């Protein structure tokens, strides 16, 4: 899981001026009309390495490197370096046919052998490709790559679309197999880097596809959300990513800034120790869920009311979000919550805190400050649970304490901003979280065999209708059992210069679609 440190502290004039001074090097043009071909981007992401398993996500988003498979805005697989692919009837042999005439940024051709070399390296490096039961990766013929499996695995294209599986030129690696140059095959090539803050890109002369209107790109990392908001308001950059709720509200109200948004496959969840003696039945977990005022949290803290989560994944993740009239949505009902706990033998004590068998209903909630909204949400939950009769002690600590507490069995509750887009389909993150035994950021000591079995079926069954049924049943079971309780969704806001057109916001954060952008004076 990738976490970006964002600190909400008062921004002094000196700090603001220093941060904006970093933009002097950016190749800004006075004219913003159809003749402009440059683009400046500011985001929170630093690039400290060229290693694909750690920084490949940014080079994939900026269309420097390509993976064998790409995805569309709905998360469906689409051609990348492979223009098409096919799978054998038994699901064990996948063939990928490379795009003819594709070339790396050093001018060398993209061959089946170079793709095989990259995929074999990705299989041995940290990343997601090792999740597939791969038994072999070979160049089956010129322009044709074969991947064989020990058992069917329908999610293989999604793993191949991950940033850790981007394909680089052989010359990108030194004799020890480390990346020394970023030599991809996308429309833009890296021409200058000042790690970890700045990247300069230019249109590759070896790009064979449709020629984009944007020819030069400058990327700058700015760590503070307040700084990024100032940059957006002053038009010191054309695309600006990543804002805190207060800055986002201000930008939405600024007529000089265009804000585009998309729901992310990311949800703030309350991770529960389902083996804890207070939390080991579904009715108690349902009571906790019914006590949560999601609408108040979304409106008062996140300042976006529609982010209140009525299920695990938001509407933008259409394949997994359930819309049927009969699907039970999460909601607030404090009286029903109290009744559920009363049926479990909990009765109010003298101070209003519930008691049972001489024990107070008291729990610890771990949160961390890397995402500034988490401690505030934790405090809101503390108050909401107190109305139910549950005493919560909020502990603000390092993010690593939550997975550590999972492994040691000491965690009681944890507030988690879970990213379900580890690959373009949330399946992989769900499989990590809700497999038998659970996962560091998901279920903990939850006894359930249905969801792991359904996840296995999704991995092996390629029938779209069957997969839709499995997804429905998985989300329904999680909605009823609540090993983790969804609280709010996330939205990716992008501040856009008013004259920049063709901007798309990818809810799975796979691409910025820069090659589709252009400048207009209108």
LONUMI-494582 format. One record per atom (N, C-alpha, C, O): y, x, z; residue in one letter. Coordinates in steps of 0.05 Angstrom, whole numbers, plus 5000, padded with zeros to 4 digits. Each point is the difference from the previous one (the first is absolute). Example, Ala and Ser with C-alpha at 12.3 -4.5 7.8 and 13.67 -1.06 7.14 Angstrom:
% residues 2
488652645156A 502449825000A 502450185000A 500050215013A 502149724973S 502450165001S 502249855014S 502250105004S 
***
This chain:
% residues 522
497650175000X 502449835000X 502550185000X 500250195016X 501749744966X 502450164999X 502249875015X 500649764995X 500750385025X 502149895017X 502650174996X 499950245001X 502349634994X 502550134994X 501849995024X 500849785008X 500050455005X 501749995023X 502949924994X 501350134984X 499549645027X 502749904996X 501349965027X 498949855017X 503350274988X 501249995027X 502549834999X 501950054985X 498249755032X 502349835002X 501850105022X 499649935024X 502350244969X 501950105020X 502849964988X 500349984976X 501850015041X 502749974989X 500650224981X 499550245005X 501749684972X 500650204979X 502950085002X 501849844995X 498750415013X 502750095003X 501250064973X 498650034980X 504049985019X 501450064975X 499250274989X 499650034976X 500150165042X 499250274992X 497350004986X 499650134980X 498449735033X 497349994988X 500149864973X 498750094982X 502849695017X 500249864974X 501150174978X 499050014978X 503250145028X 501250174980X 498150234992X 499950074976X 498650045043X 498150214994X 497849894982X 499250144981X 499849625025X 497849894984X 501049944972X 498650054980X 503849845018X 501149944973X 500650254984X 499950004976X 500750225039X 500650254986X 497650104985X 500350154980X 497349785029X 497650094986X 499949894972X 498550114983X 503049685012X 499949884973X 501850134980X 500049934976X 501550275032X 501850144981X 498450114977X 501050014977X 496650095029X 498450134979X 498849804980X 498950084980X 501449665026X 498749804982X 501649974975X 502449995000X 496250004977X 501449994974X 501149724994X 499049874982X 503150055032X 501249744996X 501850004975X 501350214994X 498849574992X 501749974977X 502149785006X 499449815013X 503050234978X 502149805005X 499449744986X 500549795011X 498550234965X 499449754985X 497449885009X 498050155004X 501949594999X 497549865005X 499749794978X 500349765006X 499150334970X 499649824978X 497450074986X 498450155010X 501349734967X 497450034985X 499650294990X 497850064991X 504250115011X 499750284991X 498950185021X 499250234995X 500849685030X 499050165022X 497050034999X 498649804995X 500450445010X 497150044999X 498950135025X 497650065002X 504149975019X 499150125024X 499649795022X 501149784999X 497350295021X 499549825022X 499850165026X 498850225001X 502549685020X 499950145026X 498649815020X 500749765002X 497450355013X 498449845019X 500250135027X 499950255003X 500449595018X 500050095028X 497949845015X 499949764998X 498550385017X 497949875016X 499550165025X 501150215004X 497249685014X 499550145025X 497850214999X 499550145019X 499149894958X 497650164998X 500650294993X 501150064979X 498150125039X 500350284995X 497550104985X 497849895003X 502550324981X 497850124985X 499750285009X 501550184992X 496749875026X 499650275011X 497950164986X 499650245006X 498949634976X 497850144986X 499649864973X 500949784996X 497750364986X 499349884974X 497149905000X 499049904980X 499650135043X 497249925002X 499749694996X 501349855015X 497150064965X 499849724994X 499149835024X 500949775003X 497350335014X 499149845022X 502249955021X 499649825017X 502650334982X 502149965019X 502649904987X 501449845012X 499250254964X 502649924987X 499649874973X 502049944987X 495550025005X 499549884974X 501349734997X 500749924977X 499749935045X 501149734998X 502749994987X 500649824985X 501150385022X 502750004989X 500050084970X 501649894984X 496750305009X 499950084972X 498749784982X 500649984977X 497749865035X 498949774986X 502149794997X 500349894978X 501250055043X 502149794999X 502150084979X 501149824987X 499650445012X 502150084982X 499150074972X 501550114984X 496049825010X 498850034973X 499950294990X 500450054976X 499350135043X 499550284992X 497150044994X 499350134980X 499049775038X 497150034997X 498849734995X 501149795008X 496650214980X 498549754995X 497250025013X 498950225002X 500149555005X 497249995008X 498449894977X 501149904980X 496350125022X 498349894979X 500449704995X 500049914978X 500549955044X 500549715000X 502849955011X 500850135020X 500649684969X 502549915011X 499649715010X 497849894999X 504349995011X 499949725009X 502549864991X 502150134997X 497749605000X 502449854994X 501349905026X 499150085022X 503049764976X 501549915023X 498449825018X 500749955023X 497149944967X 498249835015X 497750155013X 498449895014X 501550384981X 497950165011X 497550004984X 498050105009X 502149804967X 497650004983X 499950264984X 502050114992X 495550005004X 499850254985X 501049984972X 499649794986X 501750415005X 501150014973X 499750294989X 499550185016X 500849864958X 499750274989X 501950215013X 502449955003X 496550285003X 501550235008X 499550224979X 500549964977X 498450265032X 499050204981X 497649904985X 499550084977X 499049745036X 497849874985X 501149744987X 501149835014X 498850164960X 501049764986X 498149775003X 500849774997X 496650285008X 498149795005X 497650125015X 499750245002X 498649595008X 497650095015X 497949784998X 500649774995X 496950315011X 497849815000X 498050095021X 499950235008X 498549575001X 498150065021X 497349894991X 499849794987X 498150365019X 497349924992X 499149745014X 501249925020X 496849964969X 499049745011X 499150035029X 500349815016X 498750424992X 499150035027X 502250095019X 499650045024X 502850014965X 502350075016X 500150295010X 501650075017X 496650104972X 499850275010X 501350214982X 500550235009X 500149704966X 501250194982X 502749894989X 500049804986X 502250345021X 502649924991X 500950204979X 499850255004X 501249654973X 501050184979X 503049944996X 500949774998X 500750455001X 502949984997X 500850154975X 499350234996X 502249634987X 500750114974X 503050075000X 501749835004X 498850434993X 502750105004X 501949924978X 499249964977X 503450035030X 502049934980X 500350234980X 500550235007X 499149714967X 500250224980X 502850135000X 502049875005X 498050384990X 502450164997X 501550045026X 502350115000X 496649815023X 501450045025X 500250305006X 498150154996X 504249935013X 500550295006X 501350035027X 501549845010X 497850395003X 501350085025X 502750114994X 500750054977X 500950005044X 502750094996X 500250294991X 502250094992X 495650065009X 500150274988X 499150004971X 499750214988X 499949555001X 499249974972X 497050004995X 499249944978X 499250125042X 497150004996X 498949724999X 501249825012X 496650134974X 499049734997X 498549915025X 498950165015X 501249584990X 498549885021X 497149964990X 499549834983X 498750335027X 497249994991X 498349885021X 500749975023X 496949954968X 498049895019X 499450215022X 499749945023X 500150324968X 499450215019X 502250035022X 499450045023X 503149944969X 502250025019X 500049775019X 500650035024X 498849734966X 499849775018X 497850035020X 500349945024X 497350154966X 497750045018X 500750205022X 499349965023X 502050264969X 500850205020X 501749885022X 499650065024X 502449784969X 501849885019X 498549805018X 500449995024X 497849854964X 498649805016X 498050125019X 499649915022X 499150314969X 498250145018X 501550125023X 499050005023X 503450104971X 501650115022X 500949785019X 499950045024X 500949734965X 500849775017X 497749905017X 500449925023X 497250104967X 497749915015X 499550185024X 498949915020X 501950344978X 499550195022X 502450035018X 499750125022X 502649764971X 502450025016X 500449755016X 498749804996X 503150215024X 500749755014X 501149794981X 501750074983X 497349705018X 500849794982X 498049775001X 498249995017X 502049834964X 498349765001X 497650004981X 498249845003X 501850354978X 497849994980X 497350045013X 498049904990X 501850245033X 497550045013X 498849755012X 497749995008X 503949794992X 499049745010X 498049884981X 498349845008X 501850244966X 498149894980X 497550175001X 500150245006X 497649644988X 497450145001X 499650164974X 498249944985X 503650265010X 499950154976X 497850215001X 499750145019X 498749874959X 497850204998X 500650204978X 498850225000X 503149724982X 500650194979X 502549934985X 500649764996X 500950444996X 502449974983X 499750204977X 500150245006X 499749674969X 499650194978X 501649924976X 500949764998X 499650434984X 501149944974X 497849924982X 498550174990X 501249575005X 497749904985X 500350064970X 498050024986X 504549995004X 500650054972X 502950074999X 501549965019X 499550144958X 502950054998X 501649755005X 499649794988X 502250235032X 501749765006X 498549795017X 501049785002X 496750295009X 498449805014X 499050125027X 498750205000X 501949665022X 499250095026X 498049805012X 500449764998X 497450355013X 498049835011X 499950055031X 499950225009X 500149565006X 499750015029X 497549845007X 499949764994X 498250365019X 497549865007X 500049965030X 501050165016X 497849614992X 499949925028X 497149965009X 498249964984X 501450065042X 497349955011X 499549705004X 497749925002X 504549935000X 499849715002X 502549884989X 502150134999X 497849614992X 502549894988X 502350005019X 499849965024X 502650094965X 502450015016X 502349904982X 501250154984X 499449595018X 501949874983X 502950105004X 501749974982X 498950155041X 502750095006X 500650284989X 502150115006X 496150014979X 500550274990X 502650024985X 501550205005X 499349624977X 502650034987X 502450025019X 501950144995X 497949715028X 502250015019X 500250275014X 502250105005X 495550035000X 500050265011X 501150214980X 501550185008X 497949784967X 500950194979X 503049974995X 501250174989X 500049605020X 502849964996X 501750125023X 502450014999X 496250095022X 501450115023X 501350264993X 499150154983X 503149915031X 501650244994X 498550265005X 500750204988X 497349805030X 498550245004X 498250074977X 498950224999X 500849594982X 498450054976X 501650034975X 499049964978X 503650125024X 501650064976X 498850244985X 498750175012X 501749834962X 498950204983X 502250214992X 502049924989X 497550335017X 501850224994X 498850194980X 497650014998X 504150144989X 499150204981X 498550225014X 500650065023X 497450074964X 498750235012X 501950215010X 499550135020X 502749914965X 501950215007X 501649935025X 501550165011X 498249594999X 501449925025X 498950145024X 501350015021X 496250094977X 498650115023X 499950314998X 499850114979X 500350025045X 499750295000X 497050065002X 498349824999X 501050445003X 497250085000X 498549915025X 497550025000X 503949895020X 498749905024X 499849695000X 499149885020X 501850004958X 499849714998X 502349855013X 499949755003X 502350395005X 502349875012X 502049934978X 500350154980X 501149635023X 502049924981X 502550195002X 501250025021X 499450114956X 502350185000X 502349884984X 502350085004X 497149744977X 502049874984X 499249714996X 497649944997X 504449885002X 499349724995X 500149954970X 502149964988X 495650055000X 499749964971X 498349764995X 497650014997X 503849765002X 498649754994X 500049934971X 500450174983X 499249575011X 500049914973X 501749754995X 499949874980X 501850075040X 501749764998X 502550064983X 500350224990X 501449585007X 502350034983X 502150205011X 501650104985X 498349955042X 502050185012X 498750255011X 497849985013X 503450254983X 499050255011X 501950115021X 502449964999X 496450185020X 501650135021X 501250264989X 498650174991X 504149855010X 501350234989X 501350175022X 500550244996X 499949645028X 501150165022X 499449865026X 499949755001X 499650415020X 499349885026X 501350175022X 500050244999X 501149625020X 501050125024X 498749855024X 501149825011X 496450274995X 498549865020X 501150055028X 500950225006X 499249585010X 498749744997X 501849774991X 499249775000X 503350304991X 502049784997X 500549924971X 500549764995X 499550424986X 501049934973X 498050064978X 498550205001X 501449634979X 498450034976X 501849944976X 501649815000X 498150354979X 501349954974X 497949954979X 498150164997X 502149624989X 498049934979X 501549974974X 502449944999X 496050104979X 501149964973X 497849884983X 497650035006X 503249844973X 498149884981X 498350224988X 501050204990X 496449775011X 498250214989X 500049994970X 499749794988X 500650444999X 499850014971X 497249954989X 499649954976X 498450055042X 497349954992X 499149715004X 497649944995X 504249895014X 499349725004X 499649864974X 501850004983X 495949875013X 499349874975X 500549705000X 499849874979X 500950025044X 500449715001X 502849914992X 501550154989X 499149605018X 502649894994X 502250175014X 499750075023X 502350004962X 502150185011X 501949845018X 501349814991X 498950275034X 501749855019X 502950064996X 500850214989X 500949615021X 502950034998X 501050205021X 502050144996X 496649885027X 500850195021X 498750274993X 497650034996X 504250185002X 499050274992X 500050205023X 498450185000X 503449785019X 500150195023X 500049845026X 501249785002X 497550335019X 499849875026X 500550205022X 499050234999X 502649705020X 500450165024X 499149845024X 500849775004X 497450355012X 499149875025X 501050165024X 499850245000X 501249615020X 500950135025X 498749855023X 500049755001X 499050405018X 499049885025X 502250005021X 501150205006X 499449565005X 502049975021X 498649855023X 499149774996X 500650355027X 498349905021X 501049765015X 498549835009X 504250144993X 501149795016X 500549744984X 501350024979X 497849755030X 500549754985X 503049934998X 500849894980X 500850185040X 502849944999X 501350174977X 501849904986X 497350355012X 501150174978X 499349884973X 501749994982X 495849925015X 499249894974X 501649754994X 500649954977X 500049895043X 501649764995X 502850074991X 501149884981X 500150335031X 502750094991X 499950104971X 501849954985X 496150195009X 499650104972X 499949774981X 501250014978X 497349785029X 499749774982X 502749864997X 500749924978X 500750045044X 502649864999X 502150154984X 501749874987X 498250395013X 502050164986X 499250074972X 501450144986X 496249775006X 498950054973X 499750304995X 500450104977X 499050055044X 499450284997X 497250054990X 499350234994X 499249565003X 497350024988X 499549734986X 501249805007X 497050204974X 499549764984X 497749835011X 500149764998X 498050375014X 497849865014X 499750115028X 499850245003X 500349595017X 499850095027X 497849845015X 500149754999X 498150395014X 497749875013X 500250045030X 501050205010X 498149605005X 499550035029X 502449955018X 501750185002X 498449585010X 502349935017X 499049875026X 497949885001X 503650165021X 499549855024X 501049724997X 501749954983X 497449865034X 500849724996X 503049955000X 501049844984X 500550305033X 502949965001X 501450084974X 501649864990X 497650385000X 501150094975X 499249824977X 501649954982X 495949955019X 499149834978X 501649744999X 500749914978X 499949985045X 501649765000X 502850054989X 501149834986X 500050405020X 502750074990X 499950034970X 501949914986X 496050225004X 499850044971X 499749744985X 501149964978X 497349865033X 499649744987X 502749844997X 500349854982X 501550205037X 502649865000X 502150154984X 502349914999X 497050324990X 501950164985X 499949934970X 497950064987X 504149815001X 499949924972X 499950234981X 499449964976X 501250295033X 500050234982X 497350134999X 499650204985X 498549705030X 497350125000X 498049784992X 500049785011X 498250294971X 497849824993X 497650095016X 499250235001X 499649585013X 497650055016X 497649864988X 500049754997X 498050404997X 497549894990X 497950055021X 500050215013X 498149594991X 498150025022X 497349914991X 499749854981X 498250255032X 497349924996X 498550015026X 500450195016X 497849624989X 498350005023X 498050234998X 498750034979X 501050135042X 498150224999X 497349915012X 499949815015X 498150344978X 497349965012X 500050155027X 498450185004X 503449745013X 500450135026X 500749795021X 501749834994X 497050175028X 500449805020X 500150125028X 498550185007X 503449735009X 500050075028X 497949835014X 500249755001X 497950385011X 497849865014X 499850085029X 500850225008X 498249605008X 499450065028X 497050065001X 498349824999X 501050445004X 497350095001X 498949955029X 501350095019X 496449784983X 499049925026X 497350145005X 498450044982X 501150035043X 497450095008X 498349765006X 500149895022X 498350034958X 498449755002X 497750045020X 498649805006X 501050445003X 497950045020X 501149995028X 498450005020X 504249984983X 501249985027X 499249735012X 499849804987X 499850205039X 499049765014X 501949774998X 499249775003X 503450294992X 502049784997X 500149904971X 501049784995X 498150384986X 500549954972X 497449964983X 500150014976X 497749965038X 497450014986X 499049734989X 497749984994X 504149825004X 499249764986X 502349914982X 502350055005X 496949814974X 502049924980X 502149815010X 502350004992X 496949825027X 501949815011X 502450145014X 502349914997X 497150305018X 502250145013X 501850144980X 502449995003X 496450134977X 501650134979X 501749794984X 502250054993X 496649715003X 501549784988X 502449925017X 502249944990X 497450065036X 502249935018X 502350204998X 502349925000X 497050334999X 502150214997X 501549954974X 502550014999X 496149934979X 501349954975X 501849755001X 502250014989X 496949785024X 501649765002X 502650045016X 501949854998X 498150355020X 502350055016X 502250164986X 502250035010X 497150094967X 501950174986X 501949844983X 499249844983X 503450205021X 502149884984X 500650184977X 501950155000X 496549834979X 500350174977X 502749954986X 501350194990X 499549565008X 502549934987X 502350135014X 501950104987X 498149905040X 502250125015X 500150304995X 502150124998X 495550015001X 499950294996X 501050074972X 501650184996X 497549674984X 500850054973X 503049964995X 501350164987X 499849635026X 502849944996X 501850185018X 502050114990X 497349915035X 501750145019X 499850304999X 502050145005X 495649974988X 499750295000X 499950114972X 501550204994X 496949694989X 499850094972X 502249894982X 500450104978X 500949685031X 502249874986X 499249904973X 501649974981X 495849965017X 499049884975X 497949795009X 497750075003X 503249685000X 498249795012X 497349974985X 498049955013X 502050084961X 497649954985X 497850225004X 497849984989X 502850225027X 498050215005X 498149925023X 498250165007X 502249615006X 498249915021X 497249974988X 499749854981X 498350285030X 497450014988X 498349775009X 499449975023X 499849864958X 498149785006X 497250074994X 498149845004X 501450414986X 497450114995X 500350304996X 502250105002X 495650034992X 500150305001X 501750124978X 501450195005X 498449704971X 501450124977X 501949814988X 499549754999X 502850344990X 502249834992X 499549874972X 498150084986X 503549735006X 499749874974X 500050194976X 498849954980X 502750275022X 500250194978X 497350134994X 499650104977X 498649905041X 497350114995X 498249764994X 498449915016X 501949994959X 499049744992X 497049985002X 498949795008X 499650434986X 497149985001X 498949955028X 497949885003X 503550215017X 499149985027X 501349785017X 498949905019X 503650034973X 501549805015X 498849724994X 499649934976X 499849925045X 498749744996X 502049775000X 501749985018X 498249854962X 502049794997X 498849725001X 501649814998X 495850165004X 498849735000X 501049835022X 500750095022X 499549654972X 501149805020X 498350005026X 501149945021X 496450124977X 498349995024X 499950255016X 498650025020X 502850194970X 499950265014X 501749995025X 502449944998X 496650125026X 501549995025X 502150225002X 499250244998X 503349705005X 502150205002X 500650065029X 499949825017X 500750434989X 500850075027X 502749875006X 501849994983X 498549925042X 502549865008X 500350045030X 498450125014X 503849764997X 500650025028X 499549735013X 500949794991X 497650225031X 499549755016X 499350095028X 497750055007X 504449985010X 499650115026X 498349825018X 498450115016X 501949634982X 498449825016X 497050024993X 498350005018X 501150024957X 497250034991X 499050275010X 497750025009X 503950194991X 499250265010X 499349995029X 498050115009X 503749755007X 499449975028X 497449855005X 498550075018X 501049734966X 497649845004X 497550174994X 498049985014X 502150194965X 497850174993X 499350195023X 497750055007X 504450075006X 499650185021X 499049865026X 498450115015X 502649654989X 499149845023X 497049944998X 498650005020X 500549954955X 497249954996X 498350245005X 497649985004X 503650264995X 498650255006X 500150075030X 499050215008X 502249615008X 500150045029X 502550145010X 500150075023X 501949964960X 502550135008X 501949795012X 500449794988X 500650275036X 501949825013X 502550165009X 499750235008X 502649644991X 502550145008X 499950095030X 499249845017X 501750404988X 500350105028X 502749935010X 501649874987X 499150235037X 502649935012X 502450104984X 502149875000X 497550354985X 502250104984X 499949914971X 501650094983X 496649725011X 499849904973X 498050154983X 499449914978X 499750325030X 498150154985X 497249895005X 499249945022X 499350024956X 497349885002X 498150185016X 500250254999X 498049625015X 498050145016X 497249874995X 499849764994X 498250415008X 497249914998X 498250195016X 500150244996X 498449645022X 498250175016X 501450225014X 499050235002X 503449715008X 501650205015X 501450214983X 501250185011X 498649804962X 501450194983X 502449874986X 499849774991X 502350385007X 502449914985X 499550064970X 498850194993X 502349634991X 499850044971X 502350204992X 502149914992X 497350345011X 501950214994X 498850204981X 497750095003X 503949994976X 499050184979X 502250204993X 502449965006X 496850264982X 501850204990X 500249984970X 498049974986X 504550055004X 500549994971X 501350264991X 502250075008X 496450084975X 501050254989X 501549954974X 499149854983X 503350275015X 501650004975X 501250274997X 499950175018X 501249884959X 501150274995X 502749974985X 500349804985X 501550405017X 502749974989X 500350094971X 502249994990X 495750114997X 500250104973X 501349794982X 501650064982X 497649695022X 501349774986X 501749865021X 498949895020X 503750114977X 501849925022X 499749715009X 500849935022X 498149904961X 499749725007X 497749965020X 500049795014X 498150394988X 497649965016X 500749975030X 499049815012X 502550375000X 500649975029X 501549735006X 499649885021X 502150044960X 501449755004X 498149764999X 500249825016X 498050194964X 498049784998X 498250005025X 499349795010X 500050454999X 498350025024X 501349865024X 498749865015X 503950184988X 501549885022X 500149704996X 499849855020X 500550054956X 500049714995X 497349885007X 499849795011X 498050354981X 497349915007X 499649995030X 498749825010X 502450385004X 499750005029X 501249755012X 498849885018X 503550034972X 501349765011X 498449754992X 499749825016X 499450174959X 498649774990X 497349965015X 499249785006X 499450444999X 497549985015X 500549935029X 498349875013X 503950214998X 500649935028X 500349695002X 499249895021X 501949984959X 500249715000X 497249875001X 499749785009X 498350364980X 497349915000X 498650065027X 498049885007X 503250305008X 498850075026X 498650274999X 498450065018X 502250104962X 498750264997X 502150225005X 502150004988X 497250195029X 501850225006X 499350244981X 497850094999X 504250004987X 499750224981X 501750245008X 502449975005X 496350264996X 501550255005X 500250144973X 498050074988X 504549965002X 500450134974X 500250305004X 501550105017X 496950054968X 499950295001X 500950114972X 498649964981X 503750175019X 500950134975X 499050284999X 500750165017X 497749914964X 498650254999X 499750104971X 501249884982X 497350335014X 499550104973X 498149814985X 498349885013X 502050114961X 498349834984X 497150085002X 498249844998X 501350425007X 497250105002X 498549885024X 497550015001X 504049885019X 498649895024X 498449754993X 498149945015X 502749924964X 498549764993X 497250064989X 498149895011X 501750284968X 497350064992X 498450165021X 497549965002X 503850205014X 498750145022X 498949805020X 497750025009X 503949784998X 499149805019X 497749834989X 498349905015X 501750064958X 497849864987X 497450165004X 497949885007X 502250384988X 497650165001X 499050035029X 497550015005X 504350015014X 499150035028X 499549745014X 498849995022X 501949794965X 499649735012X 502049935021X 499649805014X 502650354989X 502049955021X 502349824991X 501549905016X 498950074958X 502249844990X 499549705007X 497749904998X 504449975011X 499849715005X 501349844978X 498849814989X 503750265004X 501449874978X 501750224987X 501150185013X 499249794961X 501750194985X 501549864978X 498949834986X 503650255011X 501749884978X 499950194976X 500850235002X 498249664976X 499350174977X 501449904975X 499649774992X 501950404994X 501149934973X 497950084979X 500350214988X 497749625007X 497750084984X 500649984970X 500849804990X 498850434997X 500350014971X 497349944987X 498150155002X 501749624984X 497549924987X 499950094971X 498149944986X 503950215005X 500050094973X 499350304998X 501450154986X 496649935029X 499150284998X 499150064971X 500450224990X 498449584998X 499649994971X 501249744991X 500749835016X 499550134957X 501449754991X 498749745008X 501349794999X 496350215011X 498749765010X 499750035030X 498950215009X 501949595007X 499750035030X 497150035009X 499650055024X 498549924958X 497250025008X 499450255016X 498649995021X 502450244970X 499250255013X 501050015029X 498550075018X 504049854987X 501050005028X 498649795016X 499350055024X 500149724965X 498549795014X 497250105007X 499049945022X 499850204959X 497350115005X 500150205023X 498150025016X 504050144985X 500250195022X 500549865027X 498950095020X 502649704979X 500849875025X 497949815012X 499749985024X 498749894958X 498349795009X 497050054994X 498449815001X 500950434992X 497250074997X 498749985027X 501349975020X 496050054980X 498650005026X 501050235017X 499950234992X 501049705032X 501150205018X 503050014999X 501350135017X 499949754962X 502949994998X 501250274991X 498550184992X 504249835009X 501450244991X 502350075018X 500949835016X 500250414981X 502150105017X 502449815002X 501249975021X 499549904956X 502349835000X 499349704998X 501749834997X 495750115004X 499149734997X 498449895024X 500850055023X 497049824972X 498449875021X 499050215019X 499350224993X 500649705033X 499050185021X 498149855017X 500749805013X 496850294988X 497849885015X 499749704994X 499449845017X 501050104957X 499749724991X 497149964989X 499250154983X 499549665027X 497249954992X 499949784979X 500349765006X 499450334969X 499949814978X 498550134977X 500650234992X 497549634997X 498550114977X 500849884973X 499350114979X 502149665022X 500649864975X 502050164983X 499550034976X 502750065036X 502050144984X 499050264988X 500450044976X 498250145039X 498950234987X 498149944977X 500050144979X 498449645023X 498249924979X 501549914975X 499350074978X 502949785026X 501649914978X 501550234986X 500250004976X 500750195040X 501250244988X 498050164983X 500850104979X 496849915030X 497950134984X 499649864974X 499650124979X 500549615021X 499649844976X 502350054981X 499650024975X 502950005035X 502350054983X 499750274986X 500650034976X 498350165039X 499750274989X 498050014977X 500250174983X 497949655018X 497850024980X 500049794979X 498950034978X 502449745027X 499949774981X 502550014982X 502349995011X 497450024963X 502250024982X 501049734990X 501949984985X 496749805023X 500849734991X 502649925013X 500149985025X 502049964960X 502649935012X 500049755017X 501350005021X 497249804972X 499949755016X 498650065026X 500849905021X 497150254978X 498650075025X 501850175018X 500049955025X 501450234964X 501850175017X 502249835013X 500750055023X 500349754962X 502149825011X 498849855024X 501449965020X 496149954978X 498849865023X 499650185024X 500549925022X 498750334973X 499650195021X 502750065014X 500250015025X 501950024959X 502750065012X 500949765018X 501050045022X 498649724968X 500749765016X 498550005026X 501249955021X 496250104978X 498449985025X 500750225019X 499849965024X 500950284966X 500850225017X 502649935015X 500150025025X 501949894960X 502649935013X 499749775019X 501249995021X 497149814972X 499649775017X 498750095027X 500849925021X 497250254977X 498650105024X 502050165018X 500049965024X 501650214964X 501950155015X 502149825013X 501050055022X 499749734964X 501949815010X 498949855024X 501549935018X 496050034983X 498749855021X 499350185024X 500349925023X 498850324971X 499050185021X 502250185011X 500050065024X 502050014960X 502450155008X 499450255016X 501050045022X 497350144966X 499750275013X 502750154999X 500550175017X 501149784963X 502850084999X 501649754995X 499249824985X 503250165026X 501749774997X 502450074982X 501650165008X 498649724968X 502350054983X 502649895013X 500049785012X 502150374986X 502649925012X 502149974978X 501349794998X 499150424986X 502049984979X 499250174976X 498650205003X 502349724974X 499650154975X 502350194996X 502049995015X 497750194966X 502150184992X 501049944973X 498649894983X 503950175012X 501249974974X 501250264991X 501450135016X 498149954959X 501250244990X 502649934986X 500049884978X 502350205033X 502649954987X 500950254985X 499750225009X 501449734968X 501150224984X 502949934992X 500449794988X 501450395019X 502849964992X 500450124972X 499350234995X 501749614987X 500250074971X 502849994991X 501549825006X 499350384979X 502750004987X 500149754982X 498149954985X 504249905016X 500149754984X 499650034970X 499249814987X 501350435002X 499750034971X 497350124992X 499550054976X 498750005043X 497450104994X 498149764997X 499749845018X 499150144959X 498349784993X 497050084997X 499450244999X 498949565000X 497150064997X 498650095025X 497850114999X 503549855024X 498950105026X 497849805009X 500549765001X 497250355006X 497849845011X 499350125027X 500050245004X 499349595015X 499250095027X 497149945003X 499149774999X 499450445004X 497149995001X 499149955029X 500450175017X 498349604989X 499249945027X 497850195011X 499650025024X 499150124957X 497950185008X 500950294999X 498550195005X 504149864988X 501350265001X 498550214983X 499850235008X 499249684969X 498750194983X 501850134980X 499650234991X 502549635001X 501950104979X 502749895004X 500449775009X 501750394983X 502749905000X 500749894972X 502149884997X 496150154984X 500549904973X 502650104988X 501549854987X 499150415018X 502550114990X 500249994970X 502149974988X 495650064998X 500150014971X 500849734988X 500549984976X 499549815040X 500949734991X 502949955005X 501149804991X 500350395023X 502849955008X 501950094977X 499350174984X 503049725017X 502150074981X 502749925011X 500249835018X 501950294971X 502749945009X 501349804981X 499650004976X 502049825036X 501549804984X 502849975012X 500350025025X 501649944958X 502849965010X 500549715008X 502149945011X 495949894984X 500449725007X 499049945028X 500149775009X 
***
